[in-house]
Amino acid sequence: MHGKENRILLPMTKKTMSKEIIKVAASLISKKQGKLIALGVVEIPEDVSLSYGAIPARRFRKIVHDLAETGECEKVEMKTLVGVSRKAWQEVVDVAQREKCNLIFFEWDGRFDGRRGFLRTNLEQIVLETSSDVAIIKPGKGKEFKKILVLLRGGPHAKLVLSLANSLADKFDSSITILHISSPAPEQSKKDEKNLKSYLRKHADFLNKIEIVSISSPNAVETVLSFAKDYDVVLMGASTTDKQTSPLGLISQKIAAKLDATVIIAMTGIPSKVPIFESEKNAVTIHPKKEDISEIVDRWFAENTFHADEFSDIASLVELKKKRKLTISLGLPTLNEGETIGEILKTLKDELYDKYPLLDEIALIDSNSTDGTQEIARDLGIPVYIDNEILPSQGINRGKGEALWKSLYALNGDIIVWIDTDIKNITPSFVYGLVAPLLKYPRIKYVKGFYRRPLKVGDTLRETGGGRVTELTARPLINLFFPELSGLVQPLSGEYAGRREVLERVGFYTGYGVEIGLLINILEKFGLSVFGQVDLIKRVHRNQSLSALSKMSFAIIQVVIEWLEKKNKVYLLQEINKSMKLIHHEPKNFYLEVREIGDTMRPPMIEVPEYVEKFKK
């Protein structure tokens, strides 16, 4: 423990964690080495969908975030995680393995009475399944860590106990007393003392400020309780002979429960049956239970569904952006959005560019608007790129997807944000809500927004009813052919953000199919784990006619069928029809209009020579 890089896991299954456990854990991490990992665990019963963990997970994210802001944690590197699981112990084991943690800390209130049953239910399983060392901490009444008592009885945990004691002594300039209680039988007592001295010479030469006290006594518990009254911290290994009575061993539990000092009970991950004062650490191979696709999606939903209000501290996001050394670009695709673009630009520029420099770049990607959209942007100092003029060597296609694809070349940020430009209730949360998960969680690469979508019927605004293409076309297709994406609340939303390293490596459909195409292509190349989604609360925008929605659905279905055929998921006997007959009604007549509707797939931008040259790929 001493002198090595510690990666310490702090699992939380309740809403608070004492300062003592944070103080002890942080003391084992140096400024240059190691990491604290705070894990909030949401346990969901077997008969309930894991997706029900989404709201509890949100609460835990706030708790672990607040924990990271405490004084002790500010001095060390800290990572915060929230996991949703059927079994809390399995989540702890999985995270410990994934994060390569060498030590797991648990807080304990000194009781195993069934009312707070996490340790009783889970500790034994965790110790059996992990190669990490484990420390149980019962917070004490005192605030100082100046006098440390080590109860050394030998066994497989002795070396870990000594190492923890030494680290605490170094951090808090503490004195260490080693108390060894030997057998009252003279011969055995001499043998015990000899073994102790031999062990300390071998394993404790690094300890300083040591006083060794050896007492012969038939009642170890009473002797320890009497001796330990004046100490601030008491460390011991878990008892190895009475585990059936208590997961910590009955002797250790009795001592810990009756002391006012902070008590640390340590145990190696896989205790081996070895002679006194010796230990051997064995590795363990964990075989996680395979989940079906429904469980995987439910877990993803619970752990990766965020709310914009979680990220309202914009100043902290700016600091995090600087720490990560990232740049962020906002691209706004426009085609005759003069009614709304001015308010959108003013709101976002004032709050996220001028007041808080979260955005490094704001630009319009315009498709030859004729209603003054471009002029409004330029008057506000916003650059305007005409999509037809970007990468002329690549030819010209019409559609929103074409504008987004070309914006990857025009924009410069490490993170690219796109939002639709017909939003009538714009707030900064539409942007920072999408950006924040990418800043806070490096594992997340692509974030979709979702919201309530009111539907305007005549002069009445209904609170729900929008997103008709999503519910009637996209969601059924996704559940049929791409069930991993079935947890996305609004897969076709026009508000999303991604890392350049991901966006440049997937193809873009040029028209209505761009949103579903990006989801499918990112899923295929990077997997479900890179996705996040954020509740942006409410979006009021221009509702489209049924005719326009019909064309959108037609294009989306084409994209899905084309992808399935390319991947040999379906076999078509002939090429699908890309012309659509639209029915038009007039007061005294109706007729059919034929429209050609189909998306072109643009290649990954990383394959375009001009892009490679500009970004030195």
N, C-alpha and C positions, 0 to 999 in steps of 0.2 A: 504493500500500500504506500509506504513512505518512499518518495522519490520517483514514483511512477505516474503516468498519466491516468487519472481516474475518470471514468465515465459513470456517473452515478444517476440511477433512476429513482425518482420520487413519485410513487403511485399515490393517487388520491381517489378515494371512493366516497368521501364526504365533502362538505362545502368549505372546510377550513383546514389549515395546517399550521401547527404551532411554530413560533419563532425559533425554538430550540432545535428542531429537526433541520430547519433551513440553515441555522447557524453552524451546526455540526457538519452538514453536507457541504456547505460552502467552504468550510475550513479545510476540506480535503482536496479542494481544487485550487490550483495556482493560477495566476493571471495568464501565464504562458501555456499552461498545460491543463487538459481535462475539460469536462463539460458536465453541467447539471441538466437533466432531462426531466421536466415535470410532466407527469402523465395523469390526466383526468380519465377515470374509467367509468363508463356508463354501462351497467349490467341490465340486460333486457331478458325477461323470462322466455322460455321456449315457446309458449303459446301466443306470443305477441311478435309482430313484425319488427325487425331491427330498425326499420325506418322510423318507428316511434321514438327512437333515441335522438332525433334531430334537435328538438328543443332542449332537452337536458344537455346535449353536447354543446349547444350554444352557451348555456349557462356555465358549463365547466370551462369553456374557452375564456370567458371573462375571469373566472377564478384563477386559472393558471397564469393568465396575463397579469393580473394584479399581483400574483405571487412573484412573478419575474421582476416587478417594479420595486420590491422591497429592498431595503438598504443592503443587506448581505448579498442578495442575488445580483445587484448592479455591479458588484466587483468581479464577477466571474462570467464566463460564457454560459448562456442558458438557452435551452430549447424547450418549447412547450408543445405538447401533443394532447389530443383527446381521442380516445378509442371507445368504440361501441362493440359490445361482445355479449355472447350468451353466458360466458363464464369469465369473471374478472381475473382469475388467476391465469387463464390462458392468454388474455390480453397482455398481462404483465410479462409473462414468459416470452411471448412473441416479440414485444417491443424490446425487451432486454437483449434478445438475440439479434434483432435487426439493427439496433443501435450500438451493438458491441459493448454493452454495459458490464463492468466488472464488479459493480456493487449496487444492490437494491436496498433502499431505506424504507422502512415502514414506521408509521407513527402508531403508538399503542397507548391506551389509557390505563393499562394495568389490570384489566379485567378480561376474563373469558367466560362471561355469564350468558352468552347467547343474545344479548341485546345489541352488541356491536360485534357481529360475527364474522367480519371479513378475515381476520387472522385465523380464527379457529377453522373456518371453512377452507381457506385458500393457502395458508402458509406452508403446510406440509407438501401440498401438490407443487407449489412454486419451487421449493427447495429440491424436490425430486426431479423436476423437469428443467432446471436451469443450471448452467455452469457458473453463474454469477454468485458472488458472495452476498450474504443477506445480513442486514443489521436492523434490529428492532429497537426503537427509541421510545422510552417513556419520559416525557418532559418532566423536569423537576420544578421545585418552587423557587430555587435560586436563580440569579442572573449571571453569576460568575462561573468561570471554568478554570479556576486557579489551582484547585487541588483535585488530582485524578487518582482514583483507586482502581487497580486492576486485580480482579480475582482470578488467579491462575491455578487451574486444577488439572492442567494437561489436556490431552485429547485433541481431536482434529481441528478445533477452532482456536487454539492458543496463539498460533502465529498471527492470525488475523486480528485478534484482540490486541496483541502487543503493537501491531502496526497502526491500528486506529488510535491507540493511546499516544503513541509517539507523534503522530500527525497533529493531534489536538494539542499536545504539549508544545510543539513547535509554533503553532498558530497563536496560542493564548499565553505563551510563556509560563506554562504550568509545571508544577512538580508532579512526579509520578511515584506512587507507592504500590509495590507489588505485594499482595497478601496471598500467602499459600497456606492452606489449612491441611495439615497432614494427619495421618492416623495416630490415635493415642498410644498405640502399641510402639514401644521404643525402637524395635528393629525396623518396623515398617516406616516409622517416622524418619529414621536416618536414611533409609533407602529413598524415600520421597524427596528429602532435601538434596540428596546427591543428584537425583534425576533433574530436579529443578535447576540447580546450578549448572549442570551440564547443558541443559536445554537453553538457558539464558546465554551461556557462552557461545552457543551455536547460532541462535536466532535473534538475540537481543543486543548485539554489540553496538547497534546504532542508537540505542536508547540513552537519554541523558537525564540528569536530575532524578536518579532512581534511589528509592529506599526499599529494601526487601525485608518483609516481615513474615516469619514462618511461625504458625501457631498449631499446636497439637490439640485437637478437640473432637469429641464424639458427635457434637451437634454443629454442623457447618452453618446452618441457617442462622441460629441465634448468635453465633460468634461473628458472622459477617454483619448482621444488623447492628450489633453493639459497636463494632469497630468502624463501620462506615458512616456513622452519624455526622462526622465533621467534614465529609468530603462533598465536593460540588458535582463530580461526575463519577459514576461507577461503571466499569466495563467488565463484562464476563462473557464466556462462551455459553451456548445453550447446553443444558444437561443432555447427556446422551443415553441415560438409562431409563428414563420414565416418560418417553415421548407419547405413549398412549394416553396418559393422564392429561398432558398439556403439550401443544406443539413446540413450546420452548423448553420443555422439561419442567417438572414440578418444582425442583429446587430453585432454578433460575426465576421461575414465575413468582414463587413465594418471596424471594429476596427483593425482586423488582417492585412488587406490589406494595411492600411495606416501607420502602425508602422514600425520603423526600428529595433526594438528589436526582439529577438527570441520570437515567439508567440506559445503557446500551448493551443489548444482548446480540452477540455476533455468531454467525454460523457460516461455514463454507458451503458453497453451492451443492456439492456432492460429498457429504461426509463419508469417509471410508472407515472401515473397522481396522484401526491400527493401534499399536501400543501407545501408552500414555506419553505425552509430549512429542508425538510424531504425527505427521499427516501427509496424505498423498491426494492431490487434486486430480480428479478424472474428468475428461471431457464427456459431453453428452450430446447425442444427436436427437434433435426434436423433430417429430413427424407430425406437422400440423394437420388437423382434420380438414378434409376437402369439403368445400362448401358448394352447394348447387348455385346456379346462376341467380336465382331469386334472392338467396341470402347475401351473395356478393353485392348485388345492386342495392339491397336494403342497407347493408353496412356502408357502402359508398355514400348513399343518400344521407344517412345519419351523420357521417363524419365530414362530409364535404359540402354541405348545404349551409351557407352563411347568410347573414343579414347585414345590410348596409350600415345599420346603426352600430354594429360591432366596430366599425372602422372610422367613426366620426372625428377622431382626433387626427386631423390632417397634418398638423405640425409633426407628430410622431411618424407619420408615413413619409414625410419629406426626409426626416433624419434616417429612417430605415433605407430609403432609396439611396442616400449618400453612402451609408454603411455598406450596402450591397454593390455600390459603384455601378448603378444602372441608370439608363436614360429612358424616358417615356414619351411616346408620341401619340397624339390624338388625331386620327383621320376621320373626317366627316364627309361621307359620300352624299352628294347633292344633285338633284335635278328639279329645278324650279321650286325651291323651298323658301322663297322670299318672305312668306308669311311668318315663318318660325325661326329662320336661321339667325336673325339679328339677336333675338333674346337668348338663344342657345349660346352664341359666341360670347356675348357680353357676360352672361352668368358664369360660364366656365373659365373665360380668360381672367375676369376680375378675381375669382376665388382660387383658382387652381394654377394660375400662371403668374399673376401679379402679386397677390397677397401671400399665397403659399406656392412656392415653385415646385409643385408636384409634377406638373407637365413641363417638359423641355421643348415641346414643339406642338403647335396646333396648326392644322392645314385643312383646307377644303380640297376634296377630290371631286371635281365637278364634271358632269356629263353634258356640257354645252347648254346650261340654263339660259333662258331668254326672259326671265322675269325680274332681273336685277339681283339675283342671289350672289353672283360674283362680286358685284359692285358693293353690296352691303359688307361682305367679308373684307374686301380691300380697304374700305373706309375705316374698318376697325383694326387695320394693320395685320390681318390674317392672310398668309400666302394662299394663293389659289392655283391648283394644278388642274389642267384639263386632261381628262383620262386619255383622250385620243392622241394627245401630244407626248405622253409618257411612253418610253420604249417603242418608238415608231417602227423599229426593225421587227418587232413581234406582231405587227399587224393590228387590226382594230376589230373589236367585238362590242356589241351593245349589252348593257346590263350592269347591275350593281356589283355582281361578282367580278366583272372585268375591272371596275374601278378599285375594288379592294385589292385585287391581285397586283395591279400596277402601283398601288399605294405602298406596297412593300418596298418597291424601288425608290419611290419619291421620299418616303419618310425615313428617319435616321435612328429612331429609338430602339433600345433593346427589347422594350415591351411596346406593343402596338395595341391601341384601343380604338374600337370603332363603335359609334352609336348612330342610330337613325336620326334624321334631321327634320322629321315632322312632329317631334315631341312638343306638346303644348304646356307641359308642366315641368320643365327642365329644372333640375337641382344639381348641385355638385356631386351628390351621392350617386348619380348615374355613372360617373367616371371613377370616383375614388372607391366606390363599392366594388367595381370590377378589378381595379388595380391592386387593392390591398391584399387579397389572397395570394397574388403572385409575388408581392414583396415579402409577406410574412412566411409563406410556406414554399420553399424551393421545389418541393416535389410536385406542386401544381403548375401546370404549363398553359392551361387554356381555361378561361372562365366565362360562363354564360350568365346573362342576367335573366331574371324572371320577375313578374309583377302581376298585380290585378290589372285587367284590361277592360275598362268600361266600354260599352257599346252604345253609340248614339243612334236612337231611333226617332226620327223627326226632330222635335225640339227637346226630347227627353234623353237624359244620359243615364243608362242603366249601369250599375256597378260591376256587373259581370256580363259575359256574352261575347267578348272579344276572343281572338285566337281561334277562329273557326277552322282555318286550314290545319292548324296544329291538332285539334281534337278529332277532326273528321278524316284527315288524310295522313299527316305525319305520325301521330302517335300509334295508330293501328299498324302502319308499316314498320315502325321501329320495334314494336312488340313482337311482330311476326319474324323479322329478319335480323334485327340488331338489339336483342333484349338487354345487352349490357348498357344501352343508352336509355332504357325505359325509366330511369329515375330522374331524367331531366324534366323539370317542370314545364319549360317552354323552349323546346329544341329549336324553334324557328325564330326566336327573338332576335332583334337587330342590334342588340347591345352585347358586345363580347370583347374580350381582350386575350392576348396570347403572347408568348415569348417568341421573339424572332427565330430563335433556333428551332422552334417547332413549325411555325407558319411557313418558313422558307422551304420546308422539306415536304410539303403536301401540295397536291394539285387543288386548283380552285375552279369550280363551275362558274361560268360567266354571268348567269342570269338568276332566275328565281331559285335555282337549286343550290346556291352558294352555301347557305346555312347548313342544310342537311348534308351536303357534300363534305364540308369541313369536318362535321362530327364523325362521319363514316371514315374519312381518310385519316383523321387524327387517332381515332379508336384503333384502326387497323395497324398503324405504324407505332403508336406509343402506349396503347392500352387505356383502360378505364381510369386507372389511378392518377392520371395527369389532369383529369377534369375537376373543376369546381363549379359551383353555381351560387349566385347571390340574389337574395330577395331585395329588389329595388323598390318595393312597396307598391307603387301605382304609376301607370303610364297612360296619359291621355294623348291621343294622336288622331290623325285623319283616318277614319274607317273606310276601308275599300269596298267597292261594289261587289256583288256576287259574281258578276262577270269577270272582274279582275282576280277574285279569289279562285275562280274556276281555272283560269290560266295558270295561276301559281301552283295549284294542286296538280295540274297536268304535267308541268315541268318537274315537280318533285317526284312524281311517280316514275317519270322517265329516268331520272337520276338513279333511283333505287333499282329499277329493273336493269339498267345498263351496268351498274356495279355488280349486281348478282350474276349477270351473264358473264362478265369479265372474270369473275372468280369461280366460274363453273358451278354456281349454286342453282341456276336454272338454265334450261336450254330452250331457246325460241326457234321455232321452225322457219320463221321469216322475220325480217327486220320490222321493228315496231313502227307504227305510224306516228309521225311528228306533226301532223296537221290537225287542228282542232276546229270543229264547226261550232261557232257561237250563235246562239239564237237571239235575234233582236226583235223587240216588239215596238210597233208604232200604233198610234190610235186606231188606224183602220187597216193595218197590215202587219205582218211579221215575216222575217226572212232569215236565211242562214248566211253567216259570214265565215269564211275559211281563214284561219290564222296559222302561220307556221310558228310553232313554239318548241324550242329545244335549246339546251345549254351546250356550250363547248367547254371541254375540260382543258384548262390551262395547266402546263406542266409545273412541277415544283420550281419556285423562283431560283433555287440554288443551281438549277440547270441552265439558267439564262446567262450567257457570257458577260453582258454588260453589268448584271447584278454582281456576279462573281468578282469582276474588276473593281466595282465601286466599293464593295464591302470586304475586299481582300480575302475572299473565302478560299 
